[in-house]
Amino acid sequence: LAARQAAAARRSAAAAVSEDFVCPISLEVMRDPVMASDGHSYERAAIERWLVDHATSPTTGLPLAHVSLTPNIALRKAIESLSREL
């Protein structure tokens, strides 16, 4: 019973935080998250495709200050950690 409760708690926790791990463009869990100038994180390939035709944030619709992308190492490590736990 305790093992089942612990497994249910892990599944519940994973479901709660997984939204933060999902790219708002692809709607898939990110493997290579990068941060754009809007402060939001995206899957690198998805935001790179977006930037070919847009100069705006896919999340806010506002113009991006620049199109440089910064690896979000902390987010990548958190996703990898959660993936190992599940």
C-alpha positions as CSV (number, residue, x, y, z in Angstrom):
1,L,0.0,0.0,0.0
2,A,2.8,2.5,0.9
3,A,4.6,1.7,-2.4
4,R,1.4,2.4,-4.4
5,Q,0.8,5.6,-2.5
6,A,4.4,6.7,-3.2
7,A,4.1,5.9,-6.9
8,A,0.8,7.8,-7.1
9,A,2.4,10.8,-5.4
10,R,5.3,10.8,-7.9
11,R,2.8,10.6,-10.8
12,S,0.8,13.5,-9.3
13,A,4.0,15.6,-8.8
14,A,5.2,14.8,-12.3
15,A,1.8,15.9,-13.8
16,A,1.9,19.1,-11.8
17,V,5.4,20.2,-12.9
18,S,5.3,18.8,-16.4
19,E,3.6,21.9,-17.7
20,D,6.8,23.9,-17.1
21,F,8.7,21.3,-19.1
22,V,6.5,21.5,-22.2
23,C,7.4,23.8,-25.1
24,P,4.6,26.3,-25.7
25,I,5.1,25.9,-29.5
26,S,5.5,22.1,-30.0
27,L,3.5,21.2,-26.9
28,E,6.1,18.5,-26.2
29,V,8.5,18.0,-23.3
30,M,11.6,19.9,-24.1
31,R,15.0,18.1,-24.7
32,D,17.0,21.2,-25.6
33,P,15.4,24.1,-23.8
34,V,16.5,27.6,-24.7
35,M,15.4,31.0,-23.4
36,A,14.4,33.7,-25.8
37,S,14.5,37.5,-25.1
38,D,10.8,37.3,-23.9
39,G,12.0,35.3,-20.9
40,H,10.1,32.2,-21.9
41,S,11.8,28.8,-22.6
42,Y,11.2,26.9,-25.8
43,E,12.5,23.7,-27.5
44,R,15.4,25.0,-29.6
45,A,14.2,23.5,-32.9
46,A,10.7,24.9,-32.4
47,I,11.7,28.5,-31.6
48,E,14.3,28.5,-34.4
49,R,11.6,27.5,-36.9
50,W,9.3,30.2,-35.4
51,L,12.0,32.9,-35.8
52,V,12.4,32.2,-39.5
53,D,9.0,33.9,-40.1
54,H,8.4,35.9,-37.0
55,A,10.1,38.7,-34.9
56,T,7.6,38.3,-32.1
57,S,7.2,36.2,-29.0
58,P,5.1,33.1,-29.7
59,T,3.9,33.3,-26.1
60,T,3.1,37.0,-25.8
61,G,2.9,38.2,-29.4
62,L,5.1,41.2,-28.5
63,P,8.2,42.1,-30.5
64,L,11.3,40.3,-29.4
65,A,14.2,42.6,-28.3
66,H,16.6,40.3,-30.1
67,V,16.6,36.8,-31.6
68,S,19.6,35.4,-29.6
69,L,18.8,32.1,-27.8
70,T,20.4,31.2,-24.5
71,P,20.5,27.5,-23.4
72,N,18.4,27.0,-20.3
73,I,20.7,24.5,-18.5
74,A,18.8,24.6,-15.2
75,L,15.6,23.6,-16.9
76,R,17.2,20.9,-19.0
77,K,18.7,19.4,-15.8
78,A,15.3,19.6,-14.0
79,I,13.7,17.8,-16.9
80,E,16.4,15.1,-17.0
81,S,16.1,14.6,-13.3
82,L,12.4,14.2,-13.4
83,S,12.7,11.8,-16.3
84,R,15.0,9.6,-14.3
85,E,12.6,9.5,-11.4
86,L,9.7,8.4,-13.4
